[in-house]
Amino acid sequence: MFFRNIIGQTEIKHRLIQSVKDGYTPHARMIRGPEGAGKVALALAYARYLSCTQRGEDDACGVCPSCVKYNKLAHPDLHFVYPIVKNDKKKKEICDDYLPEWRQFVLQNPYFNLNSWLNFIGAENSQGMIYAKESDEIIRKLNLKAYESEYKIMIVWLPEKMHEACANKLLKMIEEPPSNTVFLLISENPDRVIGTIQSRTQSFPVPPIDDDSMMQALQKHCHSTLDTMQNIIHLANGSYLKAIELIESGEETGRYLELFISIMRNCWKRDVKNMRTESENFTGLGREKQKSFLSYAGNMIRENFFYRLNLPEINYLNQEEAGFAKNFSPYVNENNVIDLINELALAERHIESNVNPRMVFFDLSMKIAVLIKKN
């Protein structure tokens, strides 16, 4: 990944490049921002530029021995940590056991999320995590001398997924890092990273992608009308990943909408029998899709609240969702919107903690049934 390949983020790219030119290389950065903004791409381009032996004014050269290795993400001084799923049968316990798959996945498209990565490695219902054992690998790698580059670079994708024991050992490395070590922690939920790590890293926020840059990028993937493209960009809200999903994955969003409508109708009617039926349907989604649906449902509650307030400039419903919102939005009001969103977020956390999804969903349905009639 080169800086020139990154969508938008002109100011961010300039800051990273200028910091290298000025000889300012923080030993630990927390690159944080929304999903789909290009955080992984920026980290990879920065790491390449930092390691390049023939840097240009605005990008790495692409031809030096370091850049040639970066083309395959195979530089000996570049290391990765990312959520994985333990597989005892295949003897996959640490990140390096998945390294060939990781390189292939990231090289295909550096704009991705946890769900797409777990699907790529066939995680099924398992949830990705950075396990405690990974800390020993981090310490071992960073205590070695750099092979070729001036810096050893450790890219940690989603540090919020770290086991507590791993996070504590990483903290010690960040506090007293070996010489010429650079940590790039890429987070979408930095508040879930232990506070002691947050306080010892330089916060580096990455904003959503601007609309003009998004339009230029999407024109390569979408040949729809200008109005359709502008609607996609509006709904994507600065996420290239979301924009591509809107273009290519309308079917799944449609299924989530159908399930959301069914749930809300059952809750309004207080139809306990159908609530149980939908609990079974919810269980069949698999844990990652269960979490995705609950996140979608939370977003729908928020958007219905804005729809009710008649604020189209901050509303991100597609045509089908807006059709349902005409009748449903009056039941999302100042007295229940926060509680509804909190209950959906709590259910998502319970799913992440491996609580029985049938119990989680049925309990959630009963709570929603009470809240949506709260005026």
MARDREN-936471 format. One record per residue (C-alpha): residue number from 1; residue in one letter; chain; x, y, z. Coordinates in nm, 2 decimals. Example, Ala and Ser with C-alpha at 12.3 -4.5 7.8 and 13.67 -1.06 7.14 Angstrom:
% residues 2
- k:r:c:east:north:up
- 1:a:A:1.23:-0.45:0.78 .
- 2:s:A:1.37:-0.11:0.71 .
//
This chain:
% residues 375
- k:r:c:east:north:up
- 1:m:A:0.00:0.00:0.00 .
- 2:f:A:0.13:0.35:-0.10 .
- 3:f:A:-0.01:0.68:0.01 .
- 4:r:A:-0.12:0.75:-0.34 .
- 5:n:A:-0.35:0.45:-0.33 .
- 6:i:A:-0.54:0.57:-0.02 .
- 7:i:A:-0.88:0.73:-0.08 .
- 8:g:A:-0.89:1.09:0.04 .
- 9:q:A:-0.73:1.17:0.38 .
- 10:t:A:-0.50:1.43:0.21 .
- 11:e:A:-0.43:1.61:0.54 .
- 12:i:A:-0.36:1.29:0.73 .
- 13:k:A:-0.12:1.16:0.46 .
- 14:h:A:0.07:1.50:0.47 .
- 15:r:A:0.11:1.48:0.85 .
- 16:l:A:0.25:1.13:0.84 .
- 17:i:A:0.49:1.21:0.55 .
- 18:q:A:0.60:1.53:0.71 .
- 19:s:A:0.67:1.36:1.05 .
- 20:v:A:0.91:1.12:0.88 .
- 21:k:A:1.08:1.41:0.70 .
- 22:d:A:1.12:1.60:1.03 .
- 23:g:A:1.27:1.29:1.20 .
- 24:y:A:0.97:1.27:1.44 .
- 25:t:A:0.88:0.91:1.49 .
- 26:p:A:0.66:0.84:1.80 .
- 27:h:A:0.72:0.49:1.94 .
- 28:a:A:0.35:0.43:1.98 .
- 29:r:A:0.05:0.57:1.79 .
- 30:m:A:-0.32:0.49:1.84 .
- 31:i:A:-0.46:0.53:1.49 .
- 32:r:A:-0.83:0.56:1.57 .
- 33:g:A:-1.14:0.64:1.36 .
- 34:p:A:-1.46:0.49:1.21 .
- 35:e:A:-1.47:0.17:1.02 .
- 36:g:A:-1.39:0.21:0.65 .
- 37:a:A:-1.20:0.53:0.67 .
- 38:g:A:-0.87:0.37:0.57 .
- 39:k:A:-0.68:0.33:0.89 .
- 40:v:A:-0.51:0.00:0.79 .
- 41:a:A:-0.41:0.15:0.46 .
- 42:l:A:-0.26:0.45:0.62 .
- 43:a:A:-0.07:0.24:0.87 .
- 44:l:A:0.07:0.02:0.59 .
- 45:a:A:0.17:0.32:0.37 .
- 46:y:A:0.33:0.50:0.67 .
- 47:a:A:0.52:0.18:0.76 .
- 48:r:A:0.64:0.14:0.40 .
- 49:y:A:0.75:0.51:0.38 .
- 50:l:A:0.93:0.48:0.72 .
- 51:s:A:1.12:0.17:0.60 .
- 52:c:A:1.19:0.29:0.24 .
- 53:t:A:1.55:0.36:0.16 .
- 54:q:A:1.48:0.59:-0.13 .
- 55:r:A:1.19:0.80:-0.01 .
- 56:g:A:1.03:1.04:-0.25 .
- 57:e:A:0.87:1.37:-0.15 .
- 58:d:A:0.52:1.23:-0.13 .
- 59:d:A:0.55:0.85:-0.12 .
- 60:a:A:0.78:0.55:-0.10 .
- 61:c:A:0.99:0.47:-0.40 .
- 62:g:A:0.84:0.13:-0.47 .
- 63:v:A:1.16:-0.02:-0.61 .
- 64:c:A:1.41:-0.05:-0.32 .
- 65:p:A:1.46:-0.39:-0.15 .
- 66:s:A:1.24:-0.27:0.14 .
- 67:c:A:0.95:-0.17:-0.09 .
- 68:v:A:0.98:-0.50:-0.29 .
- 69:k:A:0.92:-0.69:0.03 .
- 70:y:A:0.64:-0.46:0.14 .
- 71:n:A:0.46:-0.54:-0.19 .
- 72:k:A:0.40:-0.89:-0.03 .
- 73:l:A:0.38:-0.77:0.33 .
- 74:a:A:0.69:-0.99:0.39 .
- 75:h:A:0.94:-0.74:0.52 .
- 76:p:A:1.13:-0.91:0.81 .
- 77:d:A:1.10:-0.60:1.03 .
- 78:l:A:0.72:-0.57:0.98 .
- 79:h:A:0.50:-0.76:1.22 .
- 80:f:A:0.13:-0.80:1.26 .
- 81:v:A:-0.11:-0.88:1.55 .
- 82:y:A:-0.48:-0.92:1.47 .
- 83:p:A:-0.78:-1.11:1.61 .
- 84:i:A:-0.78:-1.49:1.53 .
- 85:v:A:-0.98:-1.80:1.62 .
- 86:k:A:-0.80:-2.08:1.79 .
- 87:n:A:-0.80:-2.41:1.59 .
- 88:d:A:-0.64:-2.69:1.78 .
- 89:k:A:-0.69:-2.94:1.50 .
- 90:k:A:-0.49:-2.73:1.25 .
- 91:k:A:-0.25:-2.61:1.53 .
- 92:k:A:-0.34:-2.25:1.48 .
- 93:e:A:-0.29:-2.06:1.81 .
- 94:i:A:-0.11:-1.74:1.73 .
- 95:c:A:-0.13:-1.47:1.46 .
- 96:d:A:0.17:-1.61:1.27 .
- 97:d:A:-0.02:-1.93:1.22 .
- 98:y:A:-0.27:-1.73:1.00 .
- 99:l:A:0.00:-1.50:0.84 .
- 100:p:A:-0.04:-1.64:0.48 .
- 101:e:A:-0.42:-1.58:0.50 .
- 102:w:A:-0.37:-1.24:0.65 .
- 103:r:A:-0.13:-1.13:0.38 .
- 104:q:A:-0.36:-1.25:0.11 .
- 105:f:A:-0.66:-1.09:0.27 .
- 106:v:A:-0.50:-0.75:0.33 .
- 107:l:A:-0.34:-0.73:-0.01 .
- 108:q:A:-0.68:-0.80:-0.18 .
- 109:n:A:-0.83:-0.49:-0.02 .
- 110:p:A:-0.70:-0.30:0.28 .
- 111:y:A:-1.05:-0.17:0.35 .
- 112:f:A:-1.22:-0.44:0.56 .
- 113:n:A:-1.38:-0.51:0.90 .
- 114:l:A:-1.36:-0.79:1.16 .
- 115:n:A:-1.66:-0.97:1.02 .
- 116:s:A:-1.51:-1.00:0.67 .
- 117:w:A:-1.18:-1.12:0.81 .
- 118:l:A:-1.34:-1.39:1.02 .
- 119:n:A:-1.55:-1.50:0.72 .
- 120:f:A:-1.23:-1.53:0.52 .
- 121:i:A:-1.06:-1.76:0.77 .
- 122:g:A:-1.38:-1.97:0.81 .
- 123:a:A:-1.44:-1.87:1.17 .
- 124:e:A:-1.81:-1.96:1.15 .
- 125:n:A:-1.97:-1.88:1.49 .
- 126:s:A:-1.64:-1.82:1.67 .
- 127:q:A:-1.54:-1.48:1.77 .
- 128:g:A:-1.21:-1.33:1.69 .
- 129:m:A:-0.97:-1.25:1.97 .
- 130:i:A:-0.60:-1.16:2.04 .
- 131:y:A:-0.51:-1.44:2.28 .
- 132:a:A:-0.29:-1.42:2.59 .
- 133:k:A:-0.03:-1.64:2.42 .
- 134:e:A:0.03:-1.36:2.16 .
- 135:s:A:0.21:-1.15:2.41 .
- 136:d:A:0.50:-1.39:2.43 .
- 137:e:A:0.53:-1.36:2.05 .
- 138:i:A:0.53:-0.98:2.06 .
- 139:i:A:0.80:-0.97:2.32 .
- 140:r:A:1.01:-1.23:2.13 .
- 141:k:A:0.99:-1.04:1.80 .
- 142:l:A:1.06:-0.70:1.94 .
- 143:n:A:1.36:-0.81:2.14 .
- 144:l:A:1.53:-0.92:1.83 .
- 145:k:A:1.75:-0.68:1.64 .
- 146:a:A:1.61:-0.52:1.32 .
- 147:y:A:1.71:-0.72:1.02 .
- 148:e:A:1.71:-0.46:0.74 .
- 149:s:A:1.52:-0.15:0.83 .
- 150:e:A:1.61:0.12:1.09 .
- 151:y:A:1.28:0.04:1.26 .
- 152:k:A:1.09:-0.27:1.38 .
- 153:i:A:0.72:-0.20:1.32 .
- 154:m:A:0.44:-0.38:1.50 .
- 155:i:A:0.10:-0.32:1.36 .
- 156:v:A:-0.18:-0.42:1.60 .
- 157:w:A:-0.52:-0.43:1.44 .
- 158:l:A:-0.81:-0.39:1.69 .
- 159:p:A:-0.62:-0.38:2.02 .
- 160:e:A:-0.97:-0.37:2.18 .
- 161:k:A:-0.99:-0.74:2.11 .
- 162:m:A:-0.69:-0.82:2.32 .
- 163:h:A:-0.71:-1.07:2.61 .
- 164:e:A:-0.63:-0.88:2.93 .
- 165:a:A:-0.31:-1.07:2.99 .
- 166:c:A:-0.19:-0.98:2.64 .
- 167:a:A:-0.28:-0.62:2.68 .
- 168:n:A:-0.09:-0.59:3.01 .
- 169:k:A:0.22:-0.74:2.86 .
- 170:l:A:0.19:-0.51:2.56 .
- 171:l:A:0.17:-0.22:2.80 .
- 172:k:A:0.51:-0.31:2.94 .
- 173:m:A:0.66:-0.31:2.59 .
- 174:i:A:0.50:0.03:2.51 .
- 175:e:A:0.63:0.17:2.84 .
- 176:e:A:0.99:0.05:2.78 .
- 177:p:A:1.01:-0.04:2.41 .
- 178:p:A:1.33:-0.18:2.26 .
- 179:s:A:1.52:0.08:2.06 .
- 180:n:A:1.38:0.19:1.72 .
- 181:t:A:1.05:0.01:1.78 .
- 182:v:A:0.73:0.16:1.64 .
- 183:f:A:0.38:0.05:1.75 .
- 184:l:A:0.09:0.13:1.53 .
- 185:l:A:-0.24:0.04:1.71 .
- 186:i:A:-0.54:0.06:1.48 .
- 187:s:A:-0.86:0.09:1.67 .
- 188:e:A:-1.23:0.14:1.60 .
- 189:n:A:-1.33:0.15:1.97 .
- 190:p:A:-1.03:0.30:2.15 .
- 191:d:A:-1.24:0.34:2.47 .
- 192:r:A:-1.24:-0.04:2.50 .
- 193:v:A:-0.86:-0.05:2.50 .
- 194:i:A:-0.73:-0.05:2.86 .
- 195:g:A:-0.67:0.30:2.98 .
- 196:t:A:-0.30:0.25:3.06 .
- 197:i:A:-0.23:0.17:2.69 .
- 198:q:A:-0.44:0.46:2.57 .
- 199:s:A:-0.24:0.70:2.79 .
- 200:r:A:0.09:0.58:2.66 .
- 201:t:A:0.02:0.61:2.29 .
- 202:q:A:-0.01:0.92:2.08 .
- 203:s:A:-0.37:0.96:1.97 .
- 204:f:A:-0.39:0.99:1.59 .
- 205:p:A:-0.76:1.04:1.48 .
- 206:v:A:-0.86:0.95:1.12 .
- 207:p:A:-1.18:1.12:1.00 .
- 208:p:A:-1.44:0.98:0.76 .
- 209:i:A:-1.35:1.00:0.39 .
- 210:d:A:-1.47:1.33:0.23 .
- 211:d:A:-1.75:1.30:-0.03 .
- 212:d:A:-1.55:1.42:-0.33 .
- 213:s:A:-1.28:1.15:-0.28 .
- 214:m:A:-1.55:0.89:-0.22 .
- 215:m:A:-1.72:0.98:-0.54 .
- 216:q:A:-1.39:0.95:-0.74 .
- 217:a:A:-1.32:0.61:-0.58 .
- 218:l:A:-1.68:0.47:-0.63 .
- 219:q:A:-1.69:0.56:-1.00 .
- 220:k:A:-1.46:0.27:-1.06 .
- 221:h:A:-1.71:0.03:-0.90 .
- 222:c:A:-2.05:0.17:-0.97 .
- 223:h:A:-2.20:0.29:-1.30 .
- 224:s:A:-2.53:0.41:-1.15 .
- 225:t:A:-2.69:0.75:-1.20 .
- 226:l:A:-2.54:1.05:-1.02 .
- 227:d:A:-2.84:1.06:-0.78 .
- 228:t:A:-2.78:0.69:-0.68 .
- 229:m:A:-2.41:0.75:-0.63 .
- 230:q:A:-2.48:1.06:-0.41 .
- 231:n:A:-2.73:0.86:-0.21 .
- 232:i:A:-2.48:0.58:-0.15 .
- 233:i:A:-2.22:0.83:-0.04 .
- 234:h:A:-2.47:0.99:0.20 .
- 235:l:A:-2.56:0.65:0.35 .
- 236:a:A:-2.19:0.55:0.37 .
- 237:n:A:-2.12:0.85:0.59 .
- 238:g:A:-1.75:0.85:0.50 .
- 239:s:A:-1.69:0.48:0.50 .
- 240:y:A:-1.55:0.33:0.18 .
- 241:l:A:-1.63:-0.02:0.32 .
- 242:k:A:-1.99:0.08:0.38 .
- 243:a:A:-2.02:0.23:0.04 .
- 244:i:A:-1.90:-0.09:-0.13 .
- 245:e:A:-2.13:-0.30:0.09 .
- 246:l:A:-2.42:-0.08:-0.02 .
- 247:i:A:-2.33:-0.14:-0.38 .
- 248:e:A:-2.26:-0.52:-0.35 .
- 249:s:A:-2.45:-0.64:-0.05 .
- 250:g:A:-2.80:-0.49:-0.06 .
- 251:e:A:-2.94:-0.84:-0.01 .
- 252:e:A:-2.81:-0.88:0.35 .
- 253:t:A:-2.93:-0.53:0.45 .
- 254:g:A:-3.27:-0.63:0.31 .
- 255:r:A:-3.27:-0.94:0.53 .
- 256:y:A:-3.18:-0.73:0.84 .
- 257:l:A:-3.45:-0.48:0.76 .
- 258:e:A:-3.71:-0.76:0.73 .
- 259:l:A:-3.60:-0.91:1.07 .
- 260:f:A:-3.61:-0.56:1.23 .
- 261:i:A:-3.96:-0.50:1.10 .
- 262:s:A:-4.08:-0.84:1.22 .
- 263:i:A:-3.93:-0.79:1.56 .
- 264:m:A:-4.08:-0.44:1.61 .
- 265:r:A:-4.42:-0.55:1.50 .
- 266:n:A:-4.41:-0.85:1.74 .
- 267:c:A:-4.30:-0.62:2.02 .
- 268:w:A:-4.57:-0.37:1.95 .
- 269:k:A:-4.84:-0.64:1.95 .
- 270:r:A:-4.66:-0.81:2.25 .
- 271:d:A:-4.69:-1.13:2.05 .
- 272:v:A:-4.49:-1.36:2.28 .
- 273:k:A:-4.53:-1.66:2.05 .
- 274:n:A:-4.38:-1.49:1.75 .
- 275:m:A:-4.11:-1.34:1.97 .
- 276:r:A:-4.00:-1.69:2.05 .
- 277:t:A:-4.01:-1.78:1.68 .
- 278:e:A:-3.79:-1.48:1.59 .
- 279:s:A:-3.55:-1.59:1.87 .
- 280:e:A:-3.49:-1.91:1.69 .
- 281:n:A:-3.44:-1.72:1.36 .
- 282:f:A:-3.19:-1.49:1.54 .
- 283:t:A:-3.00:-1.79:1.68 .
- 284:g:A:-2.95:-1.93:1.33 .
- 285:l:A:-2.77:-1.62:1.21 .
- 286:g:A:-2.43:-1.71:1.37 .
- 287:r:A:-2.27:-1.49:1.63 .
- 288:e:A:-2.09:-1.24:1.40 .
- 289:k:A:-2.41:-1.18:1.21 .
- 290:q:A:-2.61:-1.16:1.53 .
- 291:k:A:-2.38:-0.88:1.64 .
- 292:s:A:-2.40:-0.71:1.30 .
- 293:f:A:-2.78:-0.73:1.32 .
- 294:l:A:-2.79:-0.58:1.67 .
- 295:s:A:-2.56:-0.30:1.55 .
- 296:y:A:-2.79:-0.25:1.25 .
- 297:a:A:-3.10:-0.24:1.48 .
- 298:g:A:-2.93:0.02:1.70 .
- 299:n:A:-2.86:0.23:1.40 .
- 300:m:A:-3.22:0.20:1.28 .
- 301:i:A:-3.35:0.32:1.62 .
- 302:r:A:-3.13:0.62:1.60 .
- 303:e:A:-3.22:0.70:1.24 .
- 304:n:A:-3.59:0.66:1.32 .
- 305:f:A:-3.55:0.92:1.59 .
- 306:f:A:-3.39:1.16:1.35 .
- 307:y:A:-3.66:1.08:1.09 .
- 308:r:A:-3.93:1.17:1.34 .
- 309:l:A:-3.76:1.51:1.40 .
- 310:n:A:-3.76:1.57:1.02 .
- 311:l:A:-3.39:1.63:0.99 .
- 312:p:A:-3.30:1.48:0.65 .
- 313:e:A:-2.95:1.62:0.64 .
- 314:i:A:-2.85:1.39:0.93 .
- 315:n:A:-3.07:1.10:0.83 .
- 316:y:A:-2.92:0.79:0.66 .
- 317:l:A:-3.21:0.56:0.58 .
- 318:n:A:-3.24:0.41:0.24 .
- 319:q:A:-3.57:0.41:0.05 .
- 320:e:A:-3.70:0.09:0.20 .
- 321:e:A:-3.60:0.18:0.55 .
- 322:a:A:-3.76:0.52:0.52 .
- 323:g:A:-4.08:0.36:0.40 .
- 324:f:A:-4.10:0.17:0.73 .
- 325:a:A:-3.99:0.47:0.93 .
- 326:k:A:-4.30:0.67:0.82 .
- 327:n:A:-4.51:0.45:1.05 .
- 328:f:A:-4.26:0.34:1.31 .
- 329:s:A:-4.07:0.66:1.39 .
- 330:p:A:-4.35:0.81:1.60 .
- 331:y:A:-4.28:0.53:1.86 .
- 332:v:A:-3.91:0.63:1.89 .
- 333:n:A:-3.91:0.94:2.11 .
- 334:e:A:-3.72:1.14:2.37 .
- 335:n:A:-3.85:0.91:2.65 .
- 336:n:A:-3.73:0.58:2.51 .
- 337:v:A:-3.46:0.63:2.24 .
- 338:i:A:-3.17:0.62:2.48 .
- 339:d:A:-3.30:0.31:2.66 .
- 340:l:A:-3.37:0.13:2.33 .
- 341:i:A:-3.02:0.20:2.20 .
- 342:n:A:-2.87:0.09:2.53 .
- 343:e:A:-3.06:-0.23:2.54 .
- 344:l:A:-2.95:-0.32:2.19 .
- 345:a:A:-2.59:-0.24:2.27 .
- 346:l:A:-2.61:-0.45:2.59 .
- 347:a:A:-2.75:-0.74:2.39 .
- 348:e:A:-2.46:-0.71:2.15 .
- 349:r:A:-2.21:-0.72:2.44 .
- 350:h:A:-2.38:-1.03:2.57 .
- 351:i:A:-2.35:-1.20:2.24 .
- 352:e:A:-1.98:-1.11:2.23 .
- 353:s:A:-1.95:-1.27:2.58 .
- 354:n:A:-2.10:-1.59:2.45 .
- 355:v:A:-2.43:-1.56:2.64 .
- 356:n:A:-2.70:-1.79:2.50 .
- 357:p:A:-2.84:-1.60:2.20 .
- 358:r:A:-3.19:-1.73:2.24 .
- 359:m:A:-3.21:-1.60:2.59 .
- 360:v:A:-3.05:-1.27:2.49 .
- 361:f:A:-3.29:-1.21:2.20 .
- 362:f:A:-3.61:-1.31:2.39 .
- 363:d:A:-3.51:-1.09:2.68 .
- 364:l:A:-3.44:-0.80:2.44 .
- 365:s:A:-3.77:-0.84:2.27 .
- 366:m:A:-3.96:-0.82:2.60 .
- 367:k:A:-3.78:-0.50:2.70 .
- 368:i:A:-3.84:-0.35:2.36 .
- 369:a:A:-4.21:-0.44:2.39 .
- 370:v:A:-4.23:-0.22:2.71 .
- 371:l:A:-4.01:0.06:2.58 .
- 372:i:A:-4.18:0.13:2.24 .
- 373:k:A:-4.51:0.21:2.42 .
- 374:k:A:-4.33:0.46:2.65 .
- 375:n:A:-4.45:0.80:2.56 .
//
